[in-house]
């Protein structure tokens, strides 16, 4: 089996050596053997790093990736692991999209502001917000 030093792994994986050391410290990749004090990896580390980068691209956190790689009960197959984590991530993303759409609506409203003073703005926003809230008789 070919042994790759950390610089070669980083080059092939397209990531920084510091990222490799970080993933090692976080337990995402196994601690490598050492030859003359240098880290040496098997070629399979490239695939593991590619998987980590794909997961990061999907918005998964280091903790979520760690769970994907080893935090499931029994020996859940990878597809089941991906589905479980992806379902949660999609819910989170839908919530973030909804928040972003609300923020966009506020910003678009603010872009139309023609109030002469900040006090006028404050009163107009207060009235607009009151118009969006259900009246006390409409509340459940």
C-alpha positions in Angstrom: 0.0 0.0 0.0 1.3 3.4 -0.9 2.1 5.8 1.9 1.3 9.4 1.4 2.7 12.3 3.4 0.3 15.0 4.6 1.4 17.5 1.9 0.7 15.0 -0.9 -2.7 14.1 0.7 -3.6 17.8 0.9 -2.6 18.3 -2.8 -4.6 15.4 -4.0 -7.6 16.2 -1.9 -7.4 19.9 -2.7 -7.5 21.0 0.9 -5.0 22.6 3.4 -2.8 20.5 5.6 -4.2 22.3 8.5 -7.7 21.0 7.6 -6.3 17.5 7.6 -4.8 18.0 11.0 -8.1 19.5 12.2 -10.1 16.6 10.9 -7.7 14.2 12.6 -8.1 16.1 15.9 -11.9 16.1 15.6 -11.9 12.3 14.9 -13.2 12.5 11.4 -10.2 10.7 10.1 -8.0 8.2 11.9 -4.7 9.2 13.4 -2.1 8.2 10.8 1.0 6.2 11.3 4.3 8.1 11.7 7.5 7.6 9.8 10.5 9.6 11.0 8.0 11.8 12.9 5.9 12.6 9.8 2.3 11.6 9.2 1.8 9.0 6.6 -1.6 8.0 5.2 -2.9 5.2 3.0 -4.4 6.2 -0.3 -7.9 5.5 1.1 -7.7 8.8 3.1 -8.4 10.7 -0.2 -11.8 9.1 -0.4 -12.6 9.8 3.2 -11.6 13.5 2.8 -13.7 13.7 -0.4 -16.7 12.4 1.6 -16.1 15.0 4.3 -15.9 17.8 1.7 -19.2 16.6 0.1 -20.9 16.7 3.5 -19.5 20.2 4.2 -20.9 21.3 0.8 -24.3 20.1 2.0 -24.1 22.3 5.0 -23.3 19.6 7.5 -21.4 20.6 10.6 -18.3 18.8 11.9 -20.5 17.3 14.6 -23.0 16.0 12.0 -20.2 14.6 9.8 -18.7 12.9 12.8 -22.2 11.3 13.5 -22.4 10.3 9.8 -19.0 8.6 10.0 -19.5 6.7 13.3 -22.3 7.9 15.5 -25.1 5.6 14.5 -26.3 2.7 16.5 -25.5 -0.7 15.1 -24.1 -0.8 11.7 -26.5 1.4 9.8 -25.6 1.5 6.1 -24.4 4.8 4.7 -27.6 5.5 2.8 -29.7 5.3 5.9 -27.2 7.6 7.7 -27.3 10.1 4.9 -31.1 10.1 4.8 -31.4 10.6 8.6 -29.0 13.5 8.6 -30.3 15.0 5.3 -33.9 15.0 6.5 -32.9 17.1 9.5 -30.7 19.4 7.4 -33.5 19.9 4.9 -35.9 21.0 7.7 -33.2 23.4 9.0 -32.7 24.7 5.5 -36.4 25.3 4.9 -36.5 27.3 8.1 -33.5 29.4 7.1 -35.1 30.0 3.6 -38.3 31.1 5.3 -36.3 33.5 7.5 -34.4 34.8 4.5 -37.6 35.4 2.6 -39.0 37.4 5.5 -35.8 39.4 5.8 -36.0 40.1 2.0 -39.6 41.3 2.3 -38.6 43.7 5.1 -35.7 45.0 3.1 -37.8 45.6 0.1 -40.3 47.5 2.2 -37.5 49.6 3.6 -36.2 50.4 0.1 -39.6 52.2 -0.5 -39.3 54.4 2.5 -39.9 58.1 1.9 -40.4 59.2 5.5 -39.0 62.6 6.2 -37.8 61.6 9.8 -36.9 58.5 11.6 -39.8 59.1 14.0 -42.2 59.0 11.0 -40.6 55.7 10.0 -41.0 54.3 13.5 -44.7 55.2 13.6 -45.3 53.9 10.0 -43.5 50.6 10.9 -45.5 50.2 14.1 -48.8 50.7 12.3 -47.7 48.3 9.5 -46.7 45.7 12.1 -50.0 46.1 14.0 -51.9 45.6 10.8 -50.1 42.2 10.3 -50.8 40.9 13.8 -54.1 39.3 14.5 -56.5 41.4 16.6 -57.2 40.2 20.1 -60.6 39.1 19.0 -59.0 37.0 16.2 -56.5 35.2 18.4 -57.3 31.6 19.3 
